[in-house]
Amino acid sequence: VGGPCISKDPHILINMSQKVGFEPEMIKVSRKINELYPSLIAQRIMDFFSKKGKSLNELRILMVGFAFKGFPVTADLRDSTSIMLMNELLNISKCKILAYDPVVSKKDIKKIKGIKMIQEKPNFDDIDALIIANNHQSYKDWDIYEIISKMNKPGLIYDGWCMLDRKPISKIKEIEYMAPGL
């Protein structure tokens, strides 16, 4: 049905199918799910912190990966679900979003309203949530125990591309691991 990088293609296919008298329900529903997913993720994250009694307006969220994909490497921000997710989070709360992308230029990230850019690899100090929003291969090299030791507790890791090994994370109390389908 096309991901964020080719979101227009399903709409073109739907339109073409309808012109020849076919109603492509599966494609329409699939596209709708893809379009609603950033809202669903944002709500899951905020529900977690609400249940833990944390003020949503005081959350510090580190979002890594603003390009629409991390591998193959690109700095392309068009149709980035990261930006859609960030906007959803900021619509729900006044949380502080820190932004890191190993490829996208500082100039391009500064154009995104509502975030604070981190130029170097993040140190993970004093964050409530880590959102991995694309699949840049450098994330696999991160020391998950170091990240967790520096995070506020309770904390949350949303791994949008299942880049981290969830087994060690799931053994640590006070840290919730979320990913698509989990």
MDAnalysis code that builds the backbone (N, CA, C; Angstrom):
import MDAnalysis as mda
import numpy as np

u = mda.Universe.empty(546, n_residues=182, atom_resindex=np.repeat(np.arange(182), 3), trajectory=True)
u.add_TopologyAttr("name", ["N", "CA", "C"] * 182)
u.add_TopologyAttr("resid", np.arange(1, 183))
u.add_TopologyAttr("resname", ["VAL", "GLY", "GLY", "PRO", "CYS", "ILE", "SER", "LYS", "ASP", "PRO", "HIS", "ILE", "LEU", "ILE", "ASN", "MET", "SER", "GLN", "LYS", "VAL", "GLY", "PHE", "GLU", "PRO", "GLU", "MET", "ILE", "LYS", "VAL", "SER", "ARG", "LYS", "ILE", "ASN", "GLU", "LEU", "TYR", "PRO", "SER", "LEU", "ILE", "ALA", "GLN", "ARG", "ILE", "MET", "ASP", "PHE", "PHE", "SER", "LYS", "LYS", "GLY", "LYS", "SER", "LEU", "ASN", "GLU", "LEU", "ARG", "ILE", "LEU", "MET", "VAL", "GLY", "PHE", "ALA", "PHE", "LYS", "GLY", "PHE", "PRO", "VAL", "THR", "ALA", "ASP", "LEU", "ARG", "ASP", "SER", "THR", "SER", "ILE", "MET", "LEU", "MET", "ASN", "GLU", "LEU", "LEU", "ASN", "ILE", "SER", "LYS", "CYS", "LYS", "ILE", "LEU", "ALA", "TYR", "ASP", "PRO", "VAL", "VAL", "SER", "LYS", "LYS", "ASP", "ILE", "LYS", "LYS", "ILE", "LYS", "GLY", "ILE", "LYS", "MET", "ILE", "GLN", "GLU", "LYS", "PRO", "ASN", "PHE", "ASP", "ASP", "ILE", "ASP", "ALA", "LEU", "ILE", "ILE", "ALA", "ASN", "ASN", "HIS", "GLN", "SER", "TYR", "LYS", "ASP", "TRP", "ASP", "ILE", "TYR", "GLU", "ILE", "ILE", "SER", "LYS", "MET", "ASN", "LYS", "PRO", "GLY", "LEU", "ILE", "TYR", "ASP", "GLY", "TRP", "CYS", "MET", "LEU", "ASP", "ARG", "LYS", "PRO", "ILE", "SER", "LYS", "ILE", "LYS", "GLU", "ILE", "GLU", "TYR", "MET", "ALA", "PRO", "GLY", "LEU"])
u.atoms.positions = np.array([
    [0.818, -1.200, 0.000],
    [0.000, 0.000, 0.000],
    [0.852, 1.250, 0.000],
    [2.142, 1.068, 0.051],
    [3.014, 2.243, 0.054],
    [3.234, 2.728, 1.462],
    [4.469, 2.952, 1.796],
    [4.791, 3.524, 3.095],
    [4.872, 5.021, 2.961],
    [5.507, 5.654, 3.926],
    [5.586, 7.117, 3.883],
    [6.367, 7.624, 2.677],
    [7.290, 6.825, 2.172],
    [8.092, 7.302, 1.050],
    [7.332, 7.264, -0.266],
    [6.295, 6.460, -0.368],
    [5.526, 6.396, -1.613],
    [4.028, 6.444, -1.330],
    [3.639, 7.326, -0.449],
    [2.244, 7.372, -0.014],
    [1.283, 7.766, -1.127],
    [1.771, 8.429, -2.152],
    [0.869, 8.834, -3.234],
    [0.474, 7.648, -4.120],
    [1.320, 6.640, -4.234],
    [1.060, 5.527, -5.150],
    [-0.251, 4.786, -4.872],
    [-0.572, 4.464, -3.624],
    [-1.853, 3.798, -3.389],
    [-3.043, 4.655, -3.814],
    [-2.947, 5.962, -3.624],
    [-4.046, 6.844, -4.032],
    [-4.204, 6.856, -5.550],
    [-3.102, 6.805, -6.250],
    [-3.153, 6.732, -7.716],
    [-3.792, 5.405, -8.136],
    [-3.399, 4.309, -7.503],
    [-3.956, 2.994, -7.816],
    [-5.450, 2.938, -7.497],
    [-5.847, 3.525, -6.390],
    [-7.276, 3.573, -6.024],
    [-8.053, 4.315, -7.099],
    [-7.561, 5.472, -7.487],
    [-8.233, 6.286, -8.507],
    [-8.331, 5.541, -9.833],
    [-7.250, 4.915, -10.250],
    [-7.253, 4.178, -11.522],
    [-8.215, 2.991, -11.465],
    [-8.236, 2.299, -10.338],
    [-9.129, 1.152, -10.179],
    [-10.590, 1.570, -10.251],
    [-10.907, 2.681, -9.594],
    [-12.279, 3.164, -9.589],
    [-12.727, 3.582, -10.991],
    [-11.805, 4.098, -11.788],
    [-12.144, 4.506, -13.165],
    [-12.560, 3.329, -14.028],
    [-12.074, 2.125, -13.704],
    [-12.455, 0.950, -14.489],
    [-13.518, 0.113, -13.775],
    [-14.122, 0.694, -12.713],
    [-15.248, 0.049, -12.065],
    [-14.898, -0.893, -10.921],
    [-13.659, -0.902, -10.479],
    [-13.255, -1.764, -9.359],
    [-13.054, -0.918, -8.113],
    [-13.611, -1.371, -7.000],
    [-13.471, -0.666, -5.729],
    [-12.411, -1.387, -4.882],
    [-11.175, -0.857, -4.797],
    [-10.072, -1.543, -4.103],
    [-10.113, -1.332, -2.581],
    [-11.045, -1.992, -1.924],
    [-11.260, -1.778, -0.493],
    [-10.017, -2.057, 0.346],
    [-9.310, -3.133, 0.033],
    [-8.122, -3.493, 0.822],
    [-7.065, -2.389, 0.751],
    [-6.851, -1.838, -0.411],
    [-5.861, -0.769, -0.566],
    [-6.318, 0.475, 0.190],
    [-7.595, 0.794, 0.107],
    [-8.121, 1.978, 0.802],
    [-7.976, 1.846, 2.311],
    [-8.339, 0.685, 2.840],
    [-8.251, 0.465, 4.283],
    [-6.784, 0.469, 4.730],
    [-5.929, -0.155, 3.957],
    [-4.503, -0.199, 4.298],
    [-3.903, 1.198, 4.319],
    [-4.245, 1.999, 3.342],
    [-3.737, 3.373, 3.281],
    [-4.236, 4.174, 4.488],
    [-5.498, 3.965, 4.850],
    [-6.091, 4.670, 5.997],
    [-5.348, 4.304, 7.290],
    [-5.027, 3.027, 7.452],
    [-4.277, 2.577, 8.629],
    [-2.916, 3.270, 8.665],
    [-2.212, 3.295, 7.529],
    [-0.905, 3.962, 7.474],
    [-1.019, 5.438, 7.847],
    [-2.051, 6.085, 7.398],
    [-2.223, 7.517, 7.655],
    [-2.574, 7.802, 9.118],
    [-3.251, 6.867, 9.771],
    [-3.648, 7.057, 11.164],
    [-2.582, 6.610, 12.161],
    [-1.567, 5.902, 11.690],
    [-0.594, 5.302, 12.601],
    [0.151, 6.310, 13.480],
    [0.612, 7.453, 12.964],
    [1.273, 8.413, 13.859],
    [0.391, 8.843, 15.033],
    [-0.883, 9.024, 14.795],
    [-1.816, 9.401, 15.855],
    [-1.935, 8.283, 16.887],
    [-2.005, 7.055, 16.420],
    [-2.104, 5.896, 17.316],
    [-0.862, 5.781, 18.183],
    [0.317, 5.942, 17.594],
    [1.567, 5.862, 18.361],
    [1.609, 6.958, 19.416],
    [1.299, 8.173, 19.023],
    [1.313, 9.294, 19.966],
    [0.375, 9.014, 21.132],
    [-0.803, 8.495, 20.847],
    [-1.765, 8.215, 21.913],
    [-1.262, 7.110, 22.834],
    [-0.644, 6.077, 22.277],
    [-0.083, 4.995, 23.103],
    [0.992, 5.526, 24.047],
    [1.850, 6.398, 23.526],
    [2.922, 6.966, 24.342],
    [2.338, 7.815, 25.464],
    [1.406, 8.667, 25.126],
    [0.821, 9.549, 26.135],
    [-0.013, 8.769, 27.148],
    [-0.710, 7.728, 26.714],
    [-1.469, 6.885, 27.644],
    [-0.540, 6.219, 28.659],
    [0.613, 5.751, 28.191],
    [1.580, 5.130, 29.100],
    [1.959, 6.097, 30.219],
    [2.341, 7.316, 29.836],
    [2.780, 8.281, 30.848],
    [1.627, 8.755, 31.729],
    [0.449, 8.872, 31.184],
    [-0.716, 9.243, 32.005],
    [-0.956, 8.199, 33.087],
    [-0.889, 6.927, 32.705],
    [-1.101, 5.844, 33.671],
    [-0.019, 5.820, 34.736],
    [1.163, 6.295, 34.401],
    [2.268, 6.341, 35.361],
    [2.247, 7.613, 36.200],
    [1.282, 8.504, 35.934],
    [1.144, 9.720, 36.716],
    [2.110, 10.831, 36.340],
    [2.718, 10.737, 35.185],
    [3.645, 11.780, 34.738],
    [2.885, 12.850, 33.972],
    [3.225, 14.080, 34.227],
    [2.606, 15.193, 33.514],
    [3.062, 15.194, 32.058],
    [2.105, 15.124, 31.156],
    [2.433, 15.083, 29.729],
    [3.139, 16.354, 29.280],
    [2.800, 17.461, 29.901],
    [3.395, 18.743, 29.506],
    [4.841, 18.892, 29.966],
    [5.289, 18.015, 30.837],
    [6.666, 18.097, 31.329],
    [7.566, 17.019, 30.750],
    [7.053, 16.201, 29.855],
    [7.854, 15.122, 29.279],
    [8.963, 15.667, 28.394],
    [10.102, 14.988, 28.452],
    [11.225, 15.249, 27.544],
    [11.368, 14.008, 26.670],
    [11.123, 14.199, 25.389],
    [11.134, 13.083, 24.445],
    [12.270, 13.290, 23.454],
    [13.093, 12.276, 23.310],
    [14.144, 12.300, 22.300],
    [13.658, 11.485, 21.111],
    [13.511, 12.150, 19.979],
    [13.106, 11.473, 18.750],
    [14.313, 11.414, 17.824],
    [14.689, 10.219, 17.428],
    [15.814, 10.046, 16.518],
    [15.300, 9.519, 15.182],
    [15.809, 10.122, 14.112],
    [15.427, 9.696, 12.775],
    [14.310, 10.531, 12.199],
    [14.645, 11.620, 11.531],
    [13.625, 12.481, 10.935],
    [13.466, 12.265, 9.440],
    [14.488, 11.748, 8.775],
    [14.334, 11.414, 7.362],
    [13.304, 10.287, 7.265],
    [12.642, 10.161, 6.109],
    [11.564, 9.175, 6.036],
    [12.068, 7.745, 6.167],
    [13.371, 7.539, 5.969],
    [13.985, 6.244, 6.233],
    [15.456, 6.488, 6.532],
    [16.072, 5.544, 7.217],
    [17.473, 5.668, 7.573],
    [18.378, 4.787, 6.747],
    [17.785, 3.738, 6.146],
    [18.555, 2.832, 5.301],
    [17.692, 2.389, 4.141],
    [18.174, 2.540, 2.916],
    [19.415, 3.215, 2.575],
    [19.382, 4.673, 3.025],
    [20.561, 5.177, 3.309],
    [20.713, 6.501, 3.906],
    [20.126, 7.587, 3.010],
    [19.343, 8.463, 3.625],
    [18.776, 9.617, 2.928],
    [18.579, 10.752, 3.926],
    [18.549, 11.951, 3.404],
    [18.228, 13.127, 4.228],
    [16.867, 13.692, 3.835],
    [16.090, 12.928, 3.108],
    [14.811, 13.368, 2.566],
    [13.742, 13.395, 3.659],
    [13.163, 14.553, 3.877],
    [12.127, 14.719, 4.897],
    [10.703, 14.655, 4.340],
    [10.560, 14.522, 3.023],
    [9.213, 14.506, 2.440],
    [8.409, 13.330, 2.982],
    [7.179, 13.627, 3.377],
    [6.261, 12.614, 3.905],
    [6.845, 11.828, 5.072],
    [7.671, 12.465, 5.863],
    [8.281, 11.805, 7.014],
    [7.232, 11.564, 8.099],
    [7.065, 10.296, 8.466],
    [6.125, 9.993, 9.546],
    [6.657, 10.504, 10.879],
    [7.970, 10.721, 10.976],
    [8.541, 11.291, 12.204],
    [7.946, 12.661, 12.480],
    [7.848, 13.465, 11.440],
    [7.295, 14.808, 11.604],
    [5.806, 14.731, 11.939],
    [5.107, 13.795, 11.294],
    [3.687, 13.610, 11.612],
    [3.509, 13.181, 13.067],
    [4.345, 12.253, 13.529],
    [4.273, 11.789, 14.918],
    [4.591, 12.928, 15.879],
    [5.631, 13.696, 15.577],
    [5.995, 14.835, 16.415],
    [4.820, 15.814, 16.533],
    [4.179, 16.108, 15.425],
    [3.028, 17.016, 15.447],
    [1.891, 16.451, 16.287],
    [1.663, 15.160, 16.199],
    [0.620, 14.527, 17.018],
    [0.946, 14.651, 18.503],
    [2.201, 14.410, 18.868],
    [2.611, 14.532, 20.272],
    [2.414, 15.959, 20.773],
    [2.771, 16.926, 19.943],
    [2.637, 18.333, 20.343],
    [1.181, 18.797, 20.351],
    [0.307, 18.123, 19.610],
    [-1.127, 18.431, 19.673],
    [-1.745, 17.928, 20.971],
    [-1.192, 16.850, 21.518],
    [-1.716, 16.249, 22.743],
    [-1.175, 16.966, 23.972],
    [0.057, 17.455, 23.904],
    [0.705, 18.012, 25.087],
    [1.675, 19.125, 24.707],
    [2.294, 19.663, 25.725],
    [3.347, 20.669, 25.533],
    [4.703, 20.051, 25.860],
    [4.857, 18.768, 25.548],
    [6.108, 18.083, 25.836],
    [7.267, 18.741, 25.083],
    [8.465, 18.485, 25.564],
    [9.662, 19.012, 24.911],
    [10.233, 17.892, 24.042],
    [10.404, 18.169, 22.761],
    [10.942, 17.168, 21.842],
    [12.343, 17.575, 21.417],
    [13.286, 16.694, 21.700],
    [14.657, 16.842, 21.254],
    [14.802, 16.012, 19.989],
    [15.500, 16.539, 18.993],
    [15.571, 15.878, 17.691],
    [17.010, 15.547, 17.322],
    [17.205, 14.324, 16.830],
    [18.512, 13.917, 16.335],
    [18.326, 13.092, 15.074],
    [19.114, 13.407, 14.076],
    [19.179, 12.590, 12.870],
    [20.630, 12.637, 12.400],
    [21.246, 11.465, 12.201],
    [22.657, 11.451, 11.819],
    [22.929, 11.930, 10.400],
    [21.884, 12.159, 9.603],
    [22.072, 12.511, 8.199],
    [21.453, 13.861, 7.828],
    [20.259, 14.139, 8.307],
    [19.549, 15.364, 7.935],
    [20.325, 16.580, 8.453],
    [20.438, 17.595, 7.636],
    [21.207, 18.783, 8.001],
    [20.535, 19.566, 9.127],
    [21.369, 20.262, 9.876],
    [20.867, 21.110, 10.962],
    [19.902, 22.150, 10.400],
    [20.231, 22.686, 9.235],
    [19.386, 23.695, 8.587],
    [17.981, 23.148, 8.319],
    [17.901, 21.924, 7.820],
    [16.591, 21.334, 7.516],
    [15.805, 21.004, 8.784],
    [16.486, 20.514, 9.800],
    [15.772, 20.188, 11.043],
    [15.309, 21.455, 11.746],
    [16.089, 22.532, 11.660],
    [15.683, 23.796, 12.295],
    [14.383, 24.333, 11.700],
    [14.045, 23.941, 10.484],
    [12.800, 24.388, 9.849],
    [11.566, 23.736, 10.480],
    [11.780, 22.644, 11.195],
    [10.670, 21.917, 11.818],
    [10.325, 22.613, 13.127],
    [9.125, 23.100, 13.231],
    [8.704, 23.839, 14.423],
    [8.393, 22.878, 15.573],
    [8.764, 23.308, 16.777],
    [8.392, 22.569, 17.971],
    [9.459, 21.647, 18.522],
    [10.654, 21.645, 17.944],
    [11.693, 20.739, 18.417],
    [12.987, 21.483, 18.700],
    [13.842, 20.847, 19.474],
    [15.187, 21.359, 19.715],
    [16.162, 20.360, 19.100],
    [17.006, 20.831, 18.220],
    [17.962, 20.002, 17.498],
    [19.150, 19.621, 18.374],
    [19.536, 18.364, 18.305],
    [20.772, 17.883, 18.920],
    [21.709, 17.534, 17.771],
    [22.861, 18.161, 17.734],
    [23.782, 18.002, 16.607],
    [24.594, 16.712, 16.688],
    [25.071, 16.405, 17.855],
    [25.917, 15.221, 18.046],
    [25.056, 14.045, 18.506],
    [25.664, 12.856, 18.506],
    [24.956, 11.682, 19.024],
    [24.421, 12.019, 20.417],
    [23.161, 11.757, 20.668],
    [22.563, 12.137, 21.961],
    [23.207, 11.391, 23.125],
    [23.170, 12.036, 24.300],
    [23.703, 11.373, 25.496],
    [22.591, 10.738, 26.337],
    [21.342, 10.967, 26.005],
    [20.180, 10.323, 26.615],
    [19.894, 10.772, 28.046],
    [20.616, 11.783, 28.544],
    [20.386, 12.271, 29.907],
    [19.004, 12.906, 30.034],
    [18.331, 12.545, 31.121],
    [17.106, 13.237, 31.524],
    [15.990, 13.206, 30.480],
    [15.875, 12.086, 29.749],
    [14.744, 11.951, 28.823],
    [13.741, 10.970, 29.421],
    [12.486, 11.201, 29.113],
    [11.436, 10.297, 29.564],
    [11.142, 9.225, 28.526],
    [11.326, 9.583, 27.261],
    [11.034, 8.639, 26.186],
    [12.065, 8.790, 25.077],
    [12.379, 7.656, 24.474],
    [13.213, 7.602, 23.276],
    [12.338, 7.029, 22.170],
    [12.213, 7.772, 21.095],
    [11.451, 7.290, 19.935],
    [12.428, 7.103, 18.784],
    [12.555, 5.868, 18.330],
    [13.391, 5.568, 17.166],
    [12.451, 5.552, 15.973],
    [12.578, 6.580, 15.142],
    [11.578, 6.806, 14.101],
    [12.041, 6.464, 12.690],
    [13.297, 6.060, 12.527],
    [13.702, 5.492, 11.237],
    [14.767, 4.437, 11.476],
    [15.210, 3.797, 10.414],
    [16.078, 2.626, 10.549],
    [17.548, 2.897, 10.215],
    [18.079, 4.021, 10.668],
    [19.494, 4.282, 10.432],
    [20.314, 3.225, 11.176],
    [21.278, 2.642, 10.491],
    [22.014, 1.509, 11.036],
    [22.846, 1.848, 12.272],
    [23.201, 3.108, 12.473],
    [24.007, 3.485, 13.637],
    [23.280, 3.223, 14.949],
    [21.958, 3.181, 14.943],
    [21.208, 2.939, 16.176],
    [21.483, 1.542, 16.742],
    [21.810, 0.609, 15.869],
    [22.103, -0.755, 16.324],
    [23.358, -0.817, 17.186],
    [24.216, 0.176, 17.061],
    [25.465, 0.208, 17.826],
    [25.305, 0.830, 19.202],
    [24.155, 1.373, 19.515],
    [23.950, 2.030, 20.791],
    [23.942, 1.013, 21.919],
    [24.496, 1.408, 23.046],
    [24.517, 0.581, 24.242],
    [23.198, 0.797, 24.989],
    [22.314, -0.165, 24.892],
    [20.979, -0.015, 25.448],
    [21.017, 0.164, 26.970],
    [21.972, -0.488, 27.642],
    [22.074, -0.345, 29.094],
    [22.505, 1.074, 29.477],
    [23.398, 1.667, 28.694],
    [23.800, 3.054, 28.937],
    [22.609, 3.992, 28.755],
    [21.843, 3.774, 27.684],
    [20.668, 4.609, 27.410],
    [19.695, 4.535, 28.584],
    [19.364, 3.330, 28.988],
    [18.379, 3.130, 30.050],
    [18.876, 3.704, 31.374],
    [20.167, 3.580, 31.655],
    [20.699, 4.097, 32.922],
    [20.570, 5.614, 33.015],
    [20.534, 6.298, 31.886],
    [20.462, 7.756, 31.883],
    [19.032, 8.292, 31.782],
    [18.098, 7.438, 31.381],
    [16.707, 7.870, 31.210],
    [16.016, 8.079, 32.546],
    [15.026, 8.971, 32.562],
    [14.153, 9.112, 33.720],
    [13.298, 7.856, 33.835],
    [12.919, 7.536, 35.061],
    [12.062, 6.377, 35.300],
    [10.745, 6.851, 35.910],
    [9.606, 6.305, 35.554],
    [9.453, 5.332, 34.489],
    [9.725, 5.972, 33.133],
    [10.218, 5.146, 32.224],
    [10.544, 5.631, 30.895],
    [10.001, 4.709, 29.826],
    [10.109, 5.168, 28.603],
    [9.548, 4.424, 27.487],
    [10.492, 4.494, 26.292],
    [10.625, 3.369, 25.627],
    [11.339, 3.322, 24.348],
    [10.340, 2.859, 23.307],
    [10.088, 3.717, 22.311],
    [9.255, 3.305, 21.177],
    [10.205, 3.076, 20.008],
    [10.319, 1.836, 19.610],
    [11.262, 1.407, 18.573],
    [10.481, 1.146, 17.292],
    [10.291, 2.190, 16.511],
    [9.440, 2.120, 15.331],
    [9.934, 1.200, 14.229],
    [11.184, 0.792, 14.282],
    [11.739, -0.101, 13.254],
    [12.331, -1.367, 13.857],
    [12.077, -1.608, 15.148],
    [12.598, -2.787, 15.848],
    [14.115, -2.905, 15.666],
    [14.800, -1.784, 15.912],
    [16.244, -1.715, 15.742],
    [16.997, -2.285, 16.955],
    [16.380, -2.231, 18.115],
    [17.043, -2.661, 19.345],
    [16.607, -4.069, 19.723],
    [17.439, -4.738, 20.483],
    [17.092, -6.053, 21.017],
    [16.156, -5.833, 22.200],
    [14.913, -6.239, 22.054],
    [13.936, -5.939, 23.102],
    [14.076, -6.820, 24.341],
    [14.745, -7.975, 24.237],
    [14.849, -8.891, 25.384],
    [15.488, -8.230, 26.605],
    [16.662, -7.593, 26.462],
    [17.225, -6.964, 27.673],
    [16.380, -5.796, 28.184],
    [15.717, -5.103, 27.284],
    [14.889, -3.971, 27.693],
    [13.691, -4.460, 28.505],
    [13.081, -5.550, 28.052],
    [11.878, -6.046, 28.721],
    [12.158, -6.572, 30.122],
    [13.414, -6.849, 30.442],
    [13.778, -7.335, 31.778],
    [13.966, -6.202, 32.780],
    [14.010, -4.984, 32.294],
    [14.288, -3.844, 33.169],
    [12.974, -3.208, 33.611],
    [12.734, -3.231, 34.909],
    [11.531, -2.598, 35.446],
    [11.647, -1.100, 35.249],
    [10.528, -0.452, 35.130],
    [10.460, 1.005, 34.973],
    [10.736, 1.486, 33.557],
    [11.032, 0.579, 32.628],
    [11.195, 0.960, 31.224],
    [10.240, 0.111, 30.396],
    [9.413, 0.774, 29.638],
    [8.456, 0.100, 28.763],
    [9.013, 0.105, 27.344],
    [8.978, -1.047, 26.692],
    [9.394, -1.140, 25.291],
    [8.151, -1.301, 24.444],
    [8.003, -0.424, 23.462],
    [6.903, -0.496, 22.497],
    [7.481, -0.520, 21.095],
    [6.791, -1.224, 20.232],
    [7.170, -1.281, 18.813],
    [5.909, -1.618, 18.018],
    [5.949, -1.445, 16.712],
    [4.774, -1.816, 15.925],
    [4.388, -3.282, 16.180],
    [3.134, -3.502, 16.440],
    [2.641, -4.854, 16.668],
    [2.806, -5.345, 18.093],
    [3.470, -4.576, 18.942],
    [3.659, -5.011, 20.347],
    [2.841, -4.146, 21.271],
])
